[in-house]
Amino acid sequence: MCKGGLWQELPEEEACKPGHTIQTHNMQLTELNRECLLHLFSFLDKDSRLSLSLTCHWLRDVFLEPRLWSLLRFRSPGELLRDNFVLGPSLRHLAVCWHSSRVKVCNIEDWMKSSFQKDLCRKHKNVVSAFLARVCHVCPNLLSLTLSGCGHVTDHDIVSLLQRCGRLRRLCLENCSRLTDSTLQAVVTHGHGLAEDAWGLQIKPTCSCRGPPTTTTTFISYIAQNHIQYVLMCFDRPYS
């Protein structure tokens, strides 16, 4: 039975009376309003969202809605090259975590790598850096960034991100071997938002902090002055 444009179920006693028929309405997915569709899309992974968006223009429009993409997680650099996500100003939380045996190869200094190891790295060497450059330009409202196993990320990538994403509150760097004291200096200079979050900065093994001792001293002083309660650092020696 339809009342006010809404289908309602008949009471059981009325449905059993002779002459009464129960009407059913099979709603199409595209008949849902935009907010309902956004809610449904939020339960899907990136690939499922993309597949659904290819069925019609209306669902494609929902897929491109910036509000749908406030959180992005990637499990390898290769996922950054796919077209199953949207980067935009609504992005708040970003994580690129690569847990693979290949990370060990990436962490080897270039001059120590064999030809085979260099070929392995060449395929994804600049992928994360190029992606972070895009984030700097189109995601100014980023609040948290986690990078794990990104062995080719450089100080320049982190410095640029700290400069462009002034609202950043949490930075977690793990197993990013090419980062040096320049990253620590950038935190002191540009990471003002991190001080507002007691858990704002995590630097985990093996982020190699190699540089003038004065930089590290300044960084430790910065941590103390801003009451950042949790910082885990690993000062690795350069490969010899």
C-alpha positions in Angstrom: 0.0 0.0 0.0 1.3 3.5 -0.9 0.8 6.5 1.4 2.4 9.8 0.7 4.7 8.3 -1.9 6.0 5.6 0.5 5.3 2.0 0.2 3.9 0.6 3.5 3.3 -3.0 4.5 -0.3 -3.9 5.1 -1.3 -5.1 8.6 -1.4 -8.9 8.7 -5.2 -9.1 9.4 -6.0 -6.8 6.4 -3.6 -8.7 4.1 -5.5 -11.9 4.8 -8.9 -10.5 3.9 -10.5 -11.7 0.6 -9.9 -9.2 -2.2 -6.8 -7.7 -0.8 -3.6 -8.0 -2.8 -0.1 -7.0 -1.5 1.8 -4.8 -3.9 5.5 -4.9 -4.0 7.9 -2.3 -5.3 11.3 -3.3 -6.6 13.5 -0.2 -6.2 16.4 0.3 -8.5 19.7 1.3 -7.1 19.7 4.5 -9.1 16.4 5.6 -7.5 18.2 6.2 -4.2 19.1 9.7 -3.4 22.7 10.9 -3.5 23.3 10.7 0.3 22.1 7.1 0.4 24.4 6.2 -2.5 27.3 7.9 -0.8 26.6 5.9 2.3 26.5 2.6 0.4 29.7 3.5 -1.5 31.5 4.1 1.7 31.3 0.4 2.6 33.0 -0.7 -0.7 36.7 -1.0 -1.4 38.3 1.1 -4.2 37.9 -1.5 -6.9 34.3 -2.2 -6.1 33.5 1.5 -6.2 35.1 1.8 -9.6 33.3 -1.2 -11.0 29.9 0.1 -9.8 30.7 3.6 -11.2 31.1 2.2 -14.7 27.5 1.1 -14.9 25.9 4.5 -15.4 26.6 8.2 -15.4 24.7 8.8 -12.1 26.8 6.3 -10.2 30.0 7.6 -11.9 29.0 11.1 -10.5 28.7 9.6 -7.0 32.1 7.9 -7.4 33.7 11.3 -8.2 32.2 13.0 -5.1 35.1 14.3 -3.1 33.4 13.6 0.3 33.7 9.9 -0.5 37.5 10.0 -0.4 38.4 11.4 3.0 40.5 8.2 3.8 42.9 6.4 1.4 45.0 3.3 2.2 47.4 1.7 -0.2 49.3 -1.6 0.3 51.9 -1.1 -2.4 53.3 1.5 -4.8 51.6 -0.2 -7.7 48.2 0.7 -6.2 49.0 4.4 -6.6 49.0 4.0 -10.4 45.4 2.7 -10.6 42.4 4.9 -11.4 40.2 3.5 -8.7 40.3 6.5 -6.4 39.9 10.3 -6.4 42.4 12.8 -4.9 40.9 16.0 -3.7 40.6 18.6 -0.9 38.4 16.2 1.1 41.3 13.8 1.8 42.1 13.8 5.5 43.9 10.6 6.1 46.4 8.9 3.8 48.5 5.7 4.4 50.9 4.0 2.0 52.2 0.9 3.7 54.2 -1.6 1.7 55.1 -4.7 3.7 57.1 -6.8 1.2 60.5 -8.5 0.9 61.2 -6.0 -1.9 61.4 -3.2 0.7 64.7 -4.6 1.8 66.0 -4.2 -1.7 64.8 -0.6 -1.9 66.6 0.2 1.4 70.0 -0.8 -0.1 72.1 2.2 -1.2 72.1 2.5 -5.0 75.8 1.9 -5.4 75.5 -1.4 -3.5 72.7 -2.8 -5.6 73.2 -5.5 -8.3 71.8 -4.9 -11.8 68.9 -7.2 -11.0 68.1 -5.2 -7.8 68.3 -1.9 -9.7 65.8 -3.3 -12.3 63.4 -4.2 -9.5 63.5 -0.7 -8.1 63.4 1.1 -11.4 59.8 0.1 -11.9 58.5 1.9 -8.8 61.4 4.2 -7.8 59.5 7.5 -8.4 55.9 6.3 -7.9 55.5 7.3 -4.3 57.3 10.6 -4.7 55.2 11.5 -7.8 52.0 10.6 -5.8 53.1 12.8 -2.8 53.7 15.7 -5.2 50.1 15.4 -6.4 48.9 15.3 -2.8 50.8 18.5 -2.1 48.9 20.3 -4.9 45.3 19.0 -4.4 45.0 17.9 -0.8 45.7 20.9 1.4 43.4 19.7 4.2 45.4 16.5 4.9 45.5 15.7 8.6 47.5 12.5 8.9 50.1 10.7 6.7 51.6 7.3 7.3 54.4 6.0 5.1 55.8 2.6 5.7 58.3 0.7 3.5 58.6 3.6 1.1 62.3 3.2 0.6 62.6 5.7 -2.3 60.8 8.6 -0.5 63.3 11.5 0.0 63.6 14.5 2.3 62.4 16.7 -0.5 59.1 14.8 -0.7 58.4 15.3 3.1 59.6 18.9 3.2 57.2 19.8 0.3 54.4 18.1 2.0 55.0 19.8 5.3 55.1 23.2 3.5 51.9 22.6 1.5 49.8 20.7 4.0 49.7 23.1 6.9 46.9 21.3 8.7 48.9 18.1 9.1 48.5 16.8 12.7 50.1 13.3 12.5 53.1 12.1 10.6 54.3 8.5 10.8 57.4 7.5 8.9 58.5 3.8 9.1 61.2 2.0 7.2 61.9 5.0 4.9 65.7 4.7 4.7 66.5 7.7 2.5 65.2 10.2 5.0 67.9 12.2 6.8 68.2 15.0 9.4 66.8 17.3 6.7 63.4 15.8 7.5 63.8 16.5 11.2 64.8 20.1 10.4 61.7 20.4 8.2 59.5 19.2 11.1 61.0 21.9 13.3 60.5 24.6 10.6 57.2 23.6 9.0 55.5 21.0 11.2 53.8 23.4 13.6 50.5 21.5 13.4 52.2 18.4 14.7 52.8 20.0 18.1 49.0 20.4 18.6 48.6 16.6 18.7 50.4 14.7 21.5 50.8 11.7 19.1 51.7 13.9 16.2 55.0 12.5 15.1 56.3 8.9 14.8 59.6 8.2 13.2 60.3 4.5 13.3 63.1 2.2 12.0 64.7 2.6 9.7 64.5 6.3 9.0 68.2 7.1 8.9 68.8 10.5 10.4 72.2 11.4 9.0 73.3 15.0 9.3 74.9 17.6 11.6 74.4 16.9 15.3 73.0 20.4 15.8 70.0 19.5 13.7 69.1 16.5 15.8 69.7 18.6 19.0 67.4 21.3 17.7 64.8 18.6 16.8 64.9 17.1 20.3 64.5 20.6 21.8 61.5 21.2 19.6 59.9 17.9 20.8 60.4 18.9 24.4 59.1 22.5 24.0 56.0 21.4 22.2 55.2 18.5 24.6 55.0 15.9 21.9 54.8 12.7 24.1 55.7 9.9 21.7 58.6 9.9 19.3 60.4 6.8 18.3 63.6 7.3 16.3 66.3 5.1 14.9 69.6 6.7 14.1 71.2 4.3 11.6 74.8 4.5 10.4 75.3 4.9 6.7 76.2 1.8 4.7 79.9 1.2 4.6 
